Amino acid sequence: MTQQSFRRPRGTQDLFGDQVRSWRTVEETFRSLCAVYGYREIRTPVFESRGLFERSVGDATDIVEKQMFRVCAPQDQGTKEEWVLRPEGTAPVARAVIENGLLSRYSLIKAFYIAPIFRYERPQSGRLRQHHQCGVEAVGSPDPALDGEVITLGWHFLSECGLRDLEVSLNSIGCLRPDCRPRFRLSLLEFWASKVHLLCPDCQRRLKTNPLRILDCKQEGCQKIARQSPKSTQFLCSSCRSHFSQLKAFLKTLNISFEEDGHLVRGLDYYTRTVFEIRSGVLGAQNTVLGGGRYDGLIEQLGGPPTPGVGFGCGIERVLLALSDRASLERASRPSTVFLIALNEEARTRALRLLSELRRQNIPCDMDYPEGEESGRIRIRSLKGQMRQADKRGAHLVLIIGEDELKGDFLTFRDMLNRRQWTAPAPTVIQQIARCLNDQDPSPQVTDRLK
């Protein structure tokens, strides 16, 4: 029988060790800041009804037309309901808010999520078929100050992660009142009427369904012409114009610099008024790291009462890709690990007992588990070999137990980061470790054992 080999699906990735630690650092940074800003976590199913996204995102968007993964129920179940893997984060939160009656319990719902997102598109750097998104949703207030808070939180988060070359792009696409966005839509139709032949096939179709989508096209030819088209801010009603002016004033008060982009629309149909993106200059052409906006009609569109909302989504893969010093993040996210080295069988027994004691104290620690054996006994590596293993594991502190240490009831300590070594009585091991991991001087008796 031929052995079959399996590979991960295209557009996905496997993560291990330091890679996972760097992810957790980003996620924990996000969780901590959300708590500071008053956002609480929400978790929704990984698959939802297809109709949820057709109604919210828009049935003429790329997400609905091309990118959703269908979930098939077992054939013998006979269900006619069609589910899809979650292609974005806002619509599921809106559905959960309505279904669970959160609007009757809270005047303002401030929620955050960290979740896998699935889109069938051409995989490229920082854009995968399964990627991971962190986002916030603030539901219940039309206050432009809330838009400012959401943008500030996004900026704060990316800055805390270590991104420095950041730019905020800001626009208002107005509301659905006749004297607002509908006028902008008509002006786009008039602008594109004589240029239909210059558009890509997708945009020629978008011109009939939703001309605003053309402004979000990534084809260079369409982008070049779109930059000459009318700007949404030219057609704002008085209410939307006032909202946008207040938002810009708030951002200036909060020292968040931004550039206005009258052609920014984002790729989802539920947006109203504010839309924004935060970009990193190190990512090249596809440089958006975080984006979002206001969606004042979404809750009502999904069957709830008229309720305003605003939020953002941020790709974790793109955050990590934008970090110029990813290795530093991975090193910084490593726990301060203790590694035990035993140089003979008796020392190994002592090391196993000490390992258990340290773990009960919640001290991250490990020891060498050799690969081979001789005559039924484990082949213990040399001091040099075990030091090599400690280095591979990223150990901060090494504890050595050999013949001398057993006889004298002491341990030899090696601080791998600060390149210092000392000996201390075995009963003081917990205190010595605590002082070392907290970068305090252990007042050691210096020894040349590893010089």
Solvent accessible surface area in square Angstrom, and as a share of the most:
residue,aa,sasa,rsa
1,M,245,1.09
2,T,126,0.73
3,Q,172,0.76
4,Q,127,0.57
5,S,100,0.65
6,F,164,0.68
7,R,224,0.82
8,R,137,0.50
9,P,96,0.61
10,R,155,0.57
11,G,9,0.08
12,T,30,0.18
13,Q,70,0.31
14,D,102,0.53
15,L,55,0.27
16,F,173,0.72
17,G,26,0.25
18,D,35,0.18
19,Q,75,0.33
20,V,56,0.32
21,R,79,0.29
22,S,0,0.00
23,W,14,0.05
24,R,139,0.51
25,T,37,0.22
26,V,1,0.00
27,E,41,0.18
28,E,86,0.39
29,T,29,0.17
30,F,0,0.00
31,R,84,0.31
32,S,68,0.44
33,L,16,0.08
34,C,0,0.00
35,A,73,0.57
36,V,112,0.65
37,Y,42,0.16
38,G,44,0.42
39,Y,5,0.02
40,R,154,0.56
41,E,65,0.29
42,I,29,0.15
43,R,194,0.71
44,T,28,0.17
45,P,67,0.42
46,V,58,0.33
47,F,86,0.36
48,E,14,0.06
49,S,45,0.29
50,R,67,0.25
51,G,34,0.33
52,L,18,0.09
53,F,0,0.00
54,E,62,0.28
55,R,143,0.52
56,S,0,0.00
57,V,0,0.00
58,G,8,0.07
59,D,98,0.51
60,A,13,0.10
61,T,1,0.01
62,D,44,0.23
63,I,9,0.04
64,V,7,0.04
65,E,75,0.34
66,K,100,0.42
67,Q,24,0.11
68,M,25,0.11
69,F,59,0.25
70,R,161,0.59
71,V,42,0.24
72,C,98,0.59
73,A,29,0.22
74,P,88,0.55
75,Q,183,0.81
76,D,122,0.63
77,Q,115,0.51
78,G,64,0.62
79,T,61,0.36
80,K,202,0.85
81,E,99,0.44
82,E,65,0.29
83,W,61,0.21
84,V,0,0.00
85,L,42,0.21
86,R,10,0.04
87,P,0,0.00
88,E,5,0.02
89,G,4,0.04
90,T,14,0.08
91,A,0,0.00
92,P,0,0.00
93,V,4,0.02
94,A,2,0.02
95,R,53,0.19
96,A,6,0.05
97,V,0,0.00
98,I,46,0.23
99,E,122,0.55
100,N,85,0.44
101,G,30,0.29
102,L,27,0.14
103,L,43,0.21
104,S,102,0.66
105,R,154,0.56
106,Y,76,0.29
107,S,110,0.71
108,L,65,0.33
109,I,14,0.07
110,K,43,0.18
111,A,5,0.04
112,F,13,0.05
113,Y,11,0.04
114,I,36,0.18
115,A,11,0.09
116,P,42,0.26
117,I,0,0.00
118,F,26,0.11
119,R,45,0.16
120,Y,110,0.42
121,E,31,0.14
122,R,162,0.59
123,P,25,0.16
124,Q,68,0.30
125,S,80,0.52
126,G,16,0.15
127,R,67,0.24
128,L,29,0.14
129,R,32,0.12
130,Q,58,0.26
131,H,24,0.11
132,H,42,0.19
133,Q,22,0.10
134,C,1,0.01
135,G,0,0.00
136,V,0,0.00
137,E,1,0.00
138,A,0,0.00
139,V,2,0.01
140,G,26,0.25
141,S,26,0.17
142,P,75,0.47
143,D,65,0.34
144,P,13,0.08
145,A,37,0.29
146,L,15,0.08
147,D,0,0.00
148,G,0,0.00
149,E,45,0.20
150,V,0,0.00
151,I,0,0.00
152,T,22,0.13
153,L,0,0.00
154,G,0,0.00
155,W,60,0.21
156,H,61,0.27
157,F,0,0.00
158,L,0,0.00
159,S,30,0.19
160,E,102,0.46
161,C,13,0.08
162,G,33,0.32
163,L,6,0.03
164,R,184,0.67
165,D,74,0.38
166,L,17,0.09
167,E,98,0.44
168,V,3,0.02
169,S,6,0.04
170,L,0,0.00
171,N,1,0.00
172,S,2,0.01
173,I,7,0.03
174,G,0,0.00
175,C,22,0.13
176,L,126,0.63
177,R,117,0.43
178,P,114,0.72
179,D,61,0.32
180,C,1,0.00
181,R,31,0.11
182,P,47,0.30
183,R,104,0.38
184,F,1,0.00
185,R,84,0.31
186,L,107,0.53
187,S,18,0.11
188,L,0,0.00
189,L,52,0.26
190,E,134,0.60
191,F,39,0.16
192,W,0,0.00
193,A,69,0.54
194,S,82,0.53
195,K,47,0.20
196,V,53,0.31
197,H,138,0.61
198,L,94,0.47
199,L,9,0.04
200,C,25,0.15
201,P,111,0.70
202,D,42,0.22
203,C,0,0.00
204,Q,66,0.29
205,R,81,0.30
206,R,17,0.06
207,L,22,0.11
208,K,171,0.72
209,T,70,0.41
210,N,29,0.15
211,P,0,0.00
212,L,8,0.04
213,R,16,0.06
214,I,1,0.00
215,L,22,0.11
216,D,40,0.21
217,C,9,0.05
218,K,115,0.49
219,Q,105,0.47
220,E,138,0.62
221,G,43,0.41
222,C,2,0.01
223,Q,61,0.27
224,K,128,0.54
225,I,21,0.11
226,A,7,0.05
227,R,153,0.56
228,Q,120,0.54
229,S,7,0.05
230,P,29,0.18
231,K,95,0.40
232,S,2,0.01
233,T,43,0.25
234,Q,115,0.51
235,F,35,0.15
236,L,5,0.02
237,C,5,0.03
238,S,78,0.50
239,S,45,0.29
240,C,0,0.00
241,R,123,0.45
242,S,53,0.34
243,H,10,0.04
244,F,8,0.03
245,S,59,0.38
246,Q,81,0.36
247,L,0,0.00
248,K,41,0.17
249,A,56,0.44
250,F,73,0.30
251,L,0,0.00
252,K,139,0.59
253,T,106,0.62
254,L,84,0.42
255,N,137,0.70
256,I,11,0.05
257,S,81,0.52
258,F,36,0.15
259,E,124,0.55
260,E,95,0.43
261,D,42,0.22
262,G,8,0.08
263,H,28,0.12
264,L,13,0.06
265,V,3,0.02
266,R,47,0.17
267,G,24,0.23
268,L,19,0.10
269,D,46,0.24
270,Y,10,0.04
271,Y,13,0.05
272,T,15,0.09
273,R,38,0.14
274,T,1,0.00
275,V,0,0.00
276,F,0,0.00
277,E,15,0.07
278,I,0,0.00
279,R,56,0.20
280,S,3,0.02
281,G,45,0.44
282,V,82,0.47
283,L,28,0.14
284,G,47,0.45
285,A,99,0.77
286,Q,61,0.27
287,N,40,0.21
288,T,35,0.20
289,V,4,0.02
290,L,1,0.01
291,G,3,0.03
292,G,1,0.01
293,G,0,0.00
294,R,0,0.00
295,Y,3,0.01
296,D,38,0.20
297,G,32,0.31
298,L,0,0.00
299,I,0,0.00
300,E,93,0.42
301,Q,84,0.37
302,L,29,0.15
303,G,63,0.61
304,G,12,0.12
305,P,73,0.46
306,P,104,0.66
307,T,12,0.07
308,P,29,0.18
309,G,0,0.00
310,V,0,0.00
311,G,3,0.03
312,F,5,0.02
313,G,18,0.18
314,C,1,0.01
315,G,12,0.12
316,I,0,0.00
317,E,15,0.07
318,R,21,0.08
319,V,0,0.00
320,L,6,0.03
321,L,79,0.39
322,A,5,0.04
323,L,18,0.09
324,S,112,0.72
325,D,78,0.41
326,R,71,0.26
327,A,49,0.38
328,S,39,0.25
329,L,23,0.11
330,E,33,0.15
331,R,136,0.50
332,A,83,0.65
333,S,24,0.15
334,R,90,0.33
335,P,57,0.36
336,S,45,0.29
337,T,18,0.10
338,V,0,0.00
339,F,0,0.00
340,L,0,0.00
341,I,0,0.00
342,A,5,0.04
343,L,51,0.26
344,N,49,0.25
345,E,69,0.31
346,E,118,0.53
347,A,0,0.00
348,R,41,0.15
349,T,71,0.42
350,R,66,0.24
351,A,0,0.00
352,L,79,0.39
353,R,145,0.53
354,L,16,0.08
355,L,5,0.03
356,S,47,0.30
357,E,68,0.31
358,L,0,0.00
359,R,112,0.41
360,R,174,0.63
361,Q,103,0.46
362,N,136,0.70
363,I,25,0.13
364,P,59,0.37
365,C,14,0.08
366,D,39,0.20
367,M,3,0.01
368,D,4,0.02
369,Y,109,0.42
370,P,20,0.12
371,E,162,0.73
372,G,22,0.21
373,E,106,0.48
374,E,101,0.45
375,S,119,0.77
376,G,67,0.64
377,R,145,0.53
378,I,67,0.34
379,R,121,0.44
380,I,46,0.23
381,R,65,0.24
382,S,73,0.47
383,L,45,0.22
384,K,148,0.63
385,G,7,0.07
386,Q,4,0.02
387,M,32,0.14
388,R,120,0.44
389,Q,30,0.13
390,A,0,0.00
391,D,98,0.51
392,K,145,0.61
393,R,93,0.34
394,G,19,0.18
395,A,6,0.05
396,H,12,0.05
397,L,0,0.00
398,V,0,0.00
399,L,0,0.00
400,I,0,0.00
401,I,1,0.00
402,G,0,0.00
403,E,104,0.47
404,D,86,0.45
405,E,1,0.00
406,L,26,0.13
407,K,157,0.66
408,G,46,0.45
409,D,70,0.36
410,F,55,0.23
411,L,3,0.02
412,T,1,0.01
413,F,0,0.00
414,R,20,0.07
415,D,0,0.00
416,M,28,0.12
417,L,124,0.62
418,N,76,0.39
419,R,153,0.56
420,R,67,0.24
421,Q,5,0.02
422,W,1,0.00
423,T,22,0.13
424,A,8,0.06
425,P,78,0.49
426,A,18,0.14
427,P,103,0.65
428,T,42,0.24
429,V,8,0.04
430,I,48,0.24
431,Q,105,0.47
432,Q,23,0.10
433,I,1,0.00
434,A,47,0.36
435,R,95,0.35
436,C,0,0.00
437,L,39,0.19
438,N,101,0.52
439,D,105,0.54
440,Q,86,0.38
441,D,83,0.43
442,P,8,0.05
443,S,90,0.58
444,P,41,0.26
445,Q,134,0.60
446,V,106,0.61
447,T,34,0.20
448,D,103,0.53
449,R,84,0.31
450,L,35,0.18
451,K,166,0.70
